[in-house]
Amino acid sequence: MQLQDTPAPGETRQCCDVLVIGAGPAGSTVGTLLARQGHSVAIIEKSRHPRFHIGESLLPANLPLFDRLGVGDAIRQIGIRKNAAEFISPNHEHPQRFSFADGWDKRLSHAYQVRRSEFDQILARNAVDSGARLVEGCRVRAVSFTADAVDIEASHEDGTASHWRASFLVDASGRDTFMANRLHAKSRNPHHNSSALYGHFRGAKRNPGEAEGNISIYWFEHGWFWFIPLADGATSVGAVTWPYYTKQRQGRTLSTFLLDTIALCPALAERLKDAEPTDLVEATGNFSYATDHTYGDRYILLGDAYAFIDPVFSSGVMLAMQGAFFGAEAVDACLRVPTQSRKALKRFDRRMRHGPREFSWFIYRMTSPTMRDLFMAPRNVLRVKEALLSLLSGDIYGKTPIWPSLYLFKLIYYISALRNWRGTLAAARKRRDQIQPVEESGATAEA
């Protein structure tokens, strides 16, 4: 199917009810839902599908969303089943495997690892099939708001320009953070800061049997690694490191720097000793940020266009898509019953902030000795382990009653940290130094 749509000859201004910036998981999902609700939707995407993107590991909580969108079968066909998440620590003798089937809701038993180029294209095609208009190879350049509309200027890759007028704008531009940058509303996360270096490998050693598709998380001195098997035999490997570590590159190519970084983690290096890098090796600096709002007059922010913390729990796609469901509900209410806009957007704001807030408490502490010890030797006292597994599954928006047990887990964490207060203070001081930002260099890539 041809996803590209171009303006009609001689047309100077095009109109729609909703204009969406970005055709990633958030943009394609909200576009699908709003088009099905009868709104005219245009999605403007700067690239063309299929295109490379990182973030291949999905959560069990994604699966119900896929089925609601009608793409569940298509996703299963391109993915490899992910039954568990494994954590490997250099300070602990044995790895710890968290099987999703042991969570509170036993129905959320698995997820999938996917190539994002294929995954994102399926979602974009679904938006078109649902009635949305997708314009690829087009970048939004400017936005202005009037009393009753949003005016958008965009440029196409052939050098032509297009002008749009919409009743509502959805910013799903990902790490481009279109609106946040223009409003100077984006800032580094003061509680977390990291950089990422990643690529794909052929010939990596996988787990046997049903554990083949599991994600593996490796802690090491400068941060942590992901190891994500893909259905076509490739494996996505990335290092999420403290900002100071990127300064140690010192002229090395990204490929060499990634291989040198892997060598610092013997357990991971063993799994990759017979593997070779493929495709691009990419790096992203200043990984963690937040925007001070989720919506404004006639616009909302979705997914990474709002905030990003850290990919350690593979929550990015789930948060983006779940936010798109919340966003579609809010936008529909604003368009149909304008007098209810304030109420709808405030509800959207509460829901959008919920996910990052709940994940961030754990993310900020994942490298602390206390949290590592609890993760590497979990106990199910008063269903604490089941609640933790539900969090790892992304089951944080429904009626699963995990919160008392998660509060108990946090209490156990604080008590354990107090018992080893000297080590806790030393770790806190070290982390404070580790998250200090370095000069921003942006994202780079090489063959």
N, C-alpha and C positions, 0 to 999 in steps of 0.2 A: 504493500500500500504506500502511495506517495503521501508523505506527511507534510510536505511543503505547501504553503498557500501564499499566493502573492496578490497584491492589490490589483484591482481592475484598471485597465489602461485609462489614464486621464483622471483617475480618482484622487482627490487631494486630501480628503479627511474621511476616515472610516469610523463608524460608530459601533459600539457594543455596550451591553450592560456591564460586563466585568472584563477588565483587562488583567491578565496574569503575567507577571514577569518571571520567566523560568519554567522549563518543562522537565524538572527533576521530579522525584517522588511527591513532594508537596504540591508543586504547580500542576502536575498532571492529575493528581487526585482531586484537588479542589476544582479544577476545570471540568473533570468528568461529572462530579456531583452537581455543580451548578448548572451545567448544560442539561443534565437529566431533570433538573427542577424547572426547566423551561426558559432559562436565561440565555441570552446570546453572549458567548464567551470567546475571547481571543487570547491565545497563549503565545507570547513572544519569547523565543529561545535563541540565545546568541550563537549556539553551536548547531550541529546537525546530528540527529540520531542515526546510527549508534555512535556514541563517543565515550572515551575512557572516563571512568570515575572510580574513586576509591570508596570503600564502605560496603564490602560485599557480604557481610554477615548479618543475617536477619534474626529477629526474635520470634518466639512462638506467638506473641501477641499480634504480630503482623498478619498471621494466617486468616483470622476472622475478617480483617480489613480487606484482604485480597478477595475473599469470597463475596463480600458485600459489593465489591467493585466488579465482580464477575471475571477476575483474572487468575483465580486460584489454580486452575488446571494448567494454564500457560506457565505460571511461575514454577510449579512442580516439575514441569518438563525440562526446564533449563537449570534447575538447581540440584545440589547434592544435599541429602538429608543431614541435618545437624541435630543430634540427640542430646548433646551435652556441651558444657564449657569446661575446659581444663585449665587449672592454674598450676604453674611450676615455679617454685621458689628456690633460689640457691641456698637458702638457709634451712630448708626442710628436706628430709630424705626422700619422701614419696610425693608424687603429684596428687592433686586433689581434683576429682572429677565431680561436677555438679550436673546430674541428669535432670533434664526438665520434667520428666515424667514423675519425679519425686516431689514436685512443687505442690502447692495447696490445691490448685485446680488441675486434676490429673488429665483433663482433656488437652491442656497445652503441653503436649509431650515432646514436641520437636519444632524445628524451624528449618531453614534452608540457607546454604551459601550460594550466591549467584554472581555471575559477571554483571557488573552494573551497566555495561553497555547494552546487554540484552534485556536486563530487568527494566531499565528506564525506558527503553524503546517500547516494551510491552505496555507500560503505563501510558506513554504518550499516544500510542496507537489506540488505546482504549478511550482516551479523551476525545480523539477525533471520531471514533466510532459512535461516541455518545452525543456528538453534535458540536463539540468545541472546534474552533478554528485554530490551527497551529501554524505559526509563521516561524520558520527556522532560518538560521543565518542572519539574524536580525537583532540588533542591540538597542535597548532603550537608552536614549541620551538625556532626555529631560522630561520632567513632570511638573505640571502646575495645576493648582486647584482653584476652581471658581465656586460660586455659591451652590451650584447644582451639578457640577460635572468635574471630571478630571481630564486634562489635556496632556497627551503623551506624544513626544517626538522620538522617532526611532530611525536608525540607519541600517540599510541592508548591505550585505557583503559585496554587492556589485556597485556600491557607491550611491545608490538612490536613497531617498528619504521617504518616510511615511509619517502621517499624522493621524492620531487617534483621539476620539472623544469617548469616554466611558463614564458610567455612573459610579463605578467603584473600582479601586485598584487593589490587587493582591500582590504583595512582594514576596515571591518565592525564589529569589535570585541566588539563594545559597550563600556561599562565603563572599560573593560580590557585595552583599548587604547594601543593595542599591539605595533604599530610603534611609537607612541608618547612617550611611556615609554622607548623604546630602544634608541630613538634618543635624549632623555632628552628634548623633545620639549613641554611637557605638564606643565602647571602651574596653580595655583589657580587663579580663576577670581578675580582681585583686586577690582572689583566693586560689587561683590556679593558673598555670602558664606552661605551655609545652610546645614542642615542635615535632614534626613528623617527617620520616624518611622511609620510602616504601617502593616496592616493585614486585613483579611476578617471577616465579621460578618454575622450571621444569625438572622433574626427577627428584622432588623432595620426598623424604620417607614419611609415609602416612601410617596412621593407626590401623590395625587390622579390623575386619568385619564391620559391625554396625557403628564402630567408633571412627570410621574413616573420615567422615565429614565433620567431626567435632572441631571447634575452634580451640586453639591452645594459646594461653597467655603466659609469657615468660617474664618474670621480673629480672632485672639486672641492675648494675650499679647506677646507671644513668637514666633509668626509666623502666620501660617495659616493651616487649615485642608482641605482635600478633602473628599467628600462623593460621591461615584460612584456606583449606582445600577447596578447589573448584571442580565442577563436574567434568570439564574437558581435560583434566590431568594437571593443570597449572595450580600453583599455590601462591596466594597473596601473602607476602611477608612485609611487615612494617615495624619500624622502631619509633616509639613515641618517647621523646627524651626531654630533659630539662633544657631550657634555652641556652645555658652556657655551653652545652655539649656541641652545639652546631658551630661554635667558634673554632672547635678543634679540627674542622675539615681542612683548613689551611692549604687550599689549592688542589686538594684531591678531587677527582671526578666524583659525581654522586654515586656511580656504580661502585667505585673503589671504597668510598666512605661507607656505603651500606654494608659491603662485605667485611670491612674492617670492624664495623660496629657489631655485626653478627658474631664475629670471632670472640667478642667479649662475653658472649653467653654460650658456654660450652654445650649445654643441653640442646640448644637450638642449632648450633653449628653442627652437631652430630647428625641431626635430621636433614641438614642441607649439604653435607659433605660431598654427595654425588650429584647435586643439583646445579643448574646453570640459570643465570638471570635471563629473562626475556622481556620484550616490549620496552617500555620506558621505566626509568627510575626517576622518581619525583620527590620533591621536598616542599614542605609547607612550614613557614615560620609563624610565630605568635598565634598558636592554634586555638587559644581559649579567649572568648570575648562574650560580651552581652550588650544588648540594646536596652535603654532605660524605659521602653514602652513596647507594647505589642500591637497597638492600633492608634489611629488618629482619625481625623475627619475624612471619611471616604476611602480609608485604606486600612489594611491589616498586614502584619508580618507573619510569615510561616517558616518553620524549620530553621535552617542555619541563617536565614535572613534576620532572624530574631536573636539567636544565641547558639553558641557551641561551647561545650566544656572539654570533653575528652572521649575518645571512642572505646575506652576500656570495656564497657558493657554492651557495645554494639547497638546502642539505643538510638542512633541518629535517624535511620530510616523510619523506625517505628514512631518516634516523636514527630517527625515531619508529616507522616501520613495521618496519624491520629489528630495532629493539629489541623490538618486540612479538612478532616471531617468536622471538627469544631468550627473552623473558619467558614466552611460552606453553610453551616447552619446559621452563623451570625450574619453573613453577607445576604443570604436569602431573606432573613428577617428585616435587615436594613432596607432592602429594595422593595419588599412587599408592604411592610408596615413601618414607614420612616419614623413614626412617633415612638416606636419600640427600639430604635437604634441604640440609644444609650444603654438600655438594659441588656440588649443582646451582646453588645461589645464588652461590657463589664463582665458578663458571664464568660465570654470568649477569653478575656484576659486571665481570669481565675484558672481556667482550664489549661491555658497555654503555660502558665508559670508552674503548674503543679508538677509536670514531668521533670523538667530540669532541676527543680528544687529537691525532689525526692532522690534523684540519681546523684546530685552533686554532693550530698552529705557523705556518701560512700566514696565517690571519686576523690574528694579532697583527702581522704584518709587511706587510700588504697596502698600507698607506699610506706605507711607507718608500720613499725614492727608489731604493734598490737593488732592492727587489722589483718596483717598477714597471718599472724598466729591463729586468729579466729577463723579466717578463711581456710587455712590449711588443716584445721582440725575442728570442723563444725559439729555442733551437737543440736539435737532437735528438742531441747527443753521447751515445753509449752509451744511446740511447733515453730520454733525460731528458724530452724533450717528450711522448713517448708516455705515460710514467709520470705526468707532470703532468696530462695529459688524462684518464687513468684516475681520478686523484683527483677531478678536476672532474666526472667521470661518476658518482662515488660507488662505484667498483669497488675497495673497500678491505677487503672481508670474505672474498673468495673466494681462489682459488689463483693469480690473476694475479700473476706475479713482478715487481711494480713497485718493491719496497722498495729494492733496491740502487741503482736509478736515482734514486729520490727522495732517498736519502741523499747521492748525488752532487750532486743539485740543491742540497741544503742546504749542502754543502761549497762549491759554487760561490758560493752566496749569501754565506757567511761570508768567503770570500776577496775577493769584490767589495766587501763592506762594509769590510774592512780596508784595501783599497787607497784607499778614500775615507773614511778614518777620521774626518776632521774633519766631513765632511757627515753621516756616520753618527751621531756623537755629538750633533751639533746636532739631527738628526731625532729621536733618542732622547729628548733633553731636551724637545723640543716635544711629542712624543707623551705623555710623562709628565704634562705639564701638561694636555693635551687630555682625557685619560681621567679627570681628577679629577671625582668625582661632584658634582652640584648637588642642591639640595633636591628630594626626590621629590614629584612632582605627580600621578603615576598616569596612567592612560590616559583620554583624552577624545575626544569625537566631536561632530560637528555636521553638520547637513544642508547 
